[in-house]
Amino acid sequence: MIMPITIRAIKKSEPGRMKAALIRIGAMILALAASSLFILLLRLNPIDVYLKMVQGAFGTAYRVKETIVKTIPLVITSLGIGIAFKMQFWNIGGEGQIAMGAFAASYFALYMNDMPKPVLLLVMILASMLAGGLWALIPAFFKAQWGTNETIVTLMMNYIALKWVMFLQYGPWRDPNSLGFPKIANFPENAVLPKLLGVHIGWVFALILVVAVYIFINHTKKGYEIAVIGESINTARYAGINIKKTILIAIMLRGGLCGLVGMIQASAVNYTLSVEITGGVGYTAIITAWLAALSAPLILIVSFLFAALLEGGSYIQTVFGIPQSAAEILQGLILFFVLGSEFFVRYKFVFAIKHPTTAGKGAS
Amino acid sequence: MEAAVSFLHAAIVAGTPLLFATLGEIITERSGNLNLGVEGMMLMGAVIGFMVGLATESAVLALLAAMIAGAGGALIYAFLTITLRANQIVSGLTLTIFGSGFADFVGQDLIGQIAPEKLRMFFRPYSLPVLGDIPFIGQVLFRQDVFVYLGYLTAILLGIYLFKTSVGMNLRSIGENPGAADAAGINVTLYKYFHTLLGGALCGLGGAYLSLVYVPALQEGVTAGRGWIAVALVIFATWNPYKAIFGAYLFGGLDIIGFRIQNLGINVSQYFIDMLPYLVTITVLVVVSMRKSREKAGPKACGIPYFREER
């Protein structure tokens, strides 16, 4: 008689931190292995490609700086997204909020720039945060009022924001002096963020915000309320938390951070406003925030690694002539493995031999 | 009159890719899985369908290949979310990134290629006997290409499947309460896998319509956000395949209206017209959520991974 062996997954009571980390590292190794197969398909040597990627991200002082420049928007956007996700508010409107923040900052940089540099920069920062916050507030209002699905609304608003910037770029804000491709004029010197230690000052903002968000989430009443709402709306209601108000505050904050990213990118990286301003950061940051388990310090590390992946990815594009899309496939592969690995962090397996007497019960 | 016929006719053509994708997502969400990878699966279907069409000049093989490509994307999502119970939203978003990378990569040497003559002939408008001669209605509905007719048929068949068969009832019960369905002896995992894959296959078809019939050529990012509109249309159609028909054609109309307005000599910026489908989607979502009723709500367990041990 054959006794079938069944495998059952059961939830772990308390996943060990060490073990969880090991599983995640294991997933990354598997992801690299899968990516290697893909690279072999391209008739390239995977080890060569990985070495060049590391070189592209960290090879020279200039490249390290570039990686840091790419890290800054990811960190700040991820922090904002992390706050919203903590509440189970599945907001994917980062792109639109970044674009609107950049738009508001650009208005002052281009048309109201008759101010001393520190004042102008401060005005730009405030304007961008307000614009991003308000843009995020629209779907949050619908959500809080009628429970409207925020995922789709925020996404639609991304498209609207980008069309708006496009309208400006090809229409009223088009620089008459630019011949050929329509573009908006570059910012004057006093609208450009200064540099500190060779990298624009955005990195200081990012570090300060990591600490501030960490304190806000873990050590303030509002932060705690946000976490409670995310765990259970009913618990929050019984505890007397003003749910609507908390949602709106958290989302304002989230949009404000994304808006700030728009200002930083326009002022310190692009020196102007364009449709390319967001560079997909709004979407990438969803992934980094999720991988970092919504924890502020981890967001810093994950964003840096992800920026290195992007920077290294664009370097191998030029070295090996691999198209941009190959980098997207690699990104997707790595994410699939990391997403899948969460299962092994949360569950463990039980092997059981099915006894003939009880076989009927479990079989389907 | 003639202008109205031509506009409505074109709206149906523009709405057909949306219809397939919406139907795919309806069937997926009915099984309790919110798959935000529609855009990615459409792109995979668009490029694979096109390539097979180019190589074989066979419409049937091209459509089959597009379905397999879409289902292949859905399989990744299904394995992650059903077997490994990963977060559905992040898994779907990742599928979109992967799918668009995959499509651009696989199709990079064929960008700008026009669909083969034989296929274009196969997919040219064809007036149905008798039906096509009905004034107005017939001219709009029944002088379309085969793919559009396939869309009508798929929507009606899915409606019957969902509401009139016992298998469809089982599926709906899984979307509402997988625990109860499981207790009643329904194989929840099998149902979820099958319908998520079927949904992916339909999304693949939607993509193939774009590259083989609508454009008809291979472009980078040929879907241009239609996958996301389809996700919104599911809510608009209240998870009902019949209503998806109207939703998809309405949005097809919005997609082409700007072009027509400018042809009339009315001066509106292209960029504002481009915003229309998105603005209307938001308005629709808000209105639907304002007058919420039990029937209009989605499957209750949609978005939540099912795990027997936690029942």
HADDOCK unambig.tbl for C-alpha pairs under 7 A between the chains (distance, minus, plus):
assign (segid A and resid 10 and name CA) (segid B and resid 309 and name CA) 6.73 0.50 0.50
assign (segid A and resid 142 and name CA) (segid B and resid 286 and name CA) 6.81 0.50 0.50
assign (segid A and resid 146 and name CA) (segid B and resid 289 and name CA) 5.81 0.50 0.50
assign (segid A and resid 146 and name CA) (segid B and resid 290 and name CA) 5.58 0.50 0.50
assign (segid A and resid 147 and name CA) (segid B and resid 289 and name CA) 6.48 0.50 0.50
assign (segid A and resid 148 and name CA) (segid B and resid 285 and name CA) 6.48 0.50 0.50
assign (segid A and resid 148 and name CA) (segid B and resid 286 and name CA) 5.79 0.50 0.50
assign (segid A and resid 148 and name CA) (segid B and resid 289 and name CA) 5.33 0.50 0.50
assign (segid A and resid 152 and name CA) (segid B and resid 232 and name CA) 6.17 0.50 0.50
assign (segid A and resid 153 and name CA) (segid B and resid 282 and name CA) 5.62 0.50 0.50
assign (segid A and resid 156 and name CA) (segid B and resid 278 and name CA) 5.17 0.50 0.50
assign (segid A and resid 160 and name CA) (segid B and resid 275 and name CA) 5.48 0.50 0.50
assign (segid A and resid 160 and name CA) (segid B and resid 278 and name CA) 6.87 0.50 0.50
assign (segid A and resid 163 and name CA) (segid B and resid 271 and name CA) 5.64 0.50 0.50
assign (segid A and resid 163 and name CA) (segid B and resid 275 and name CA) 6.73 0.50 0.50
assign (segid A and resid 167 and name CA) (segid B and resid 271 and name CA) 5.64 0.50 0.50
assign (segid A and resid 325 and name CA) (segid B and resid 101 and name CA) 4.41 0.50 0.50
assign (segid A and resid 325 and name CA) (segid B and resid 102 and name CA) 6.84 0.50 0.50
assign (segid A and resid 325 and name CA) (segid B and resid 104 and name CA) 5.77 0.50 0.50
assign (segid A and resid 325 and name CA) (segid B and resid 105 and name CA) 5.26 0.50 0.50
assign (segid A and resid 326 and name CA) (segid B and resid 101 and name CA) 6.43 0.50 0.50
assign (segid A and resid 326 and name CA) (segid B and resid 105 and name CA) 6.17 0.50 0.50
assign (segid A and resid 328 and name CA) (segid B and resid 97 and name CA) 6.52 0.50 0.50
assign (segid A and resid 328 and name CA) (segid B and resid 98 and name CA) 6.19 0.50 0.50
assign (segid A and resid 328 and name CA) (segid B and resid 101 and name CA) 4.93 0.50 0.50
assign (segid A and resid 329 and name CA) (segid B and resid 98 and name CA) 5.13 0.50 0.50
assign (segid A and resid 329 and name CA) (segid B and resid 101 and name CA) 5.18 0.50 0.50
assign (segid A and resid 329 and name CA) (segid B and resid 102 and name CA) 6.02 0.50 0.50
assign (segid A and resid 332 and name CA) (segid B and resid 94 and name CA) 5.86 0.50 0.50
assign (segid A and resid 332 and name CA) (segid B and resid 97 and name CA) 6.19 0.50 0.50
assign (segid A and resid 332 and name CA) (segid B and resid 98 and name CA) 4.63 0.50 0.50
assign (segid A and resid 335 and name CA) (segid B and resid 94 and name CA) 6.88 0.50 0.50
assign (segid A and resid 339 and name CA) (segid B and resid 86 and name CA) 6.01 0.50 0.50
assign (segid A and resid 340 and name CA) (segid B and resid 80 and name CA) 5.63 0.50 0.50
assign (segid A and resid 340 and name CA) (segid B and resid 84 and name CA) 5.96 0.50 0.50
assign (segid A and resid 340 and name CA) (segid B and resid 86 and name CA) 6.23 0.50 0.50
assign (segid A and resid 342 and name CA) (segid B and resid 86 and name CA) 6.88 0.50 0.50
assign (segid A and resid 343 and name CA) (segid B and resid 84 and name CA) 5.31 0.50 0.50
assign (segid A and resid 343 and name CA) (segid B and resid 85 and name CA) 6.56 0.50 0.50
assign (segid A and resid 343 and name CA) (segid B and resid 86 and name CA) 6.72 0.50 0.50
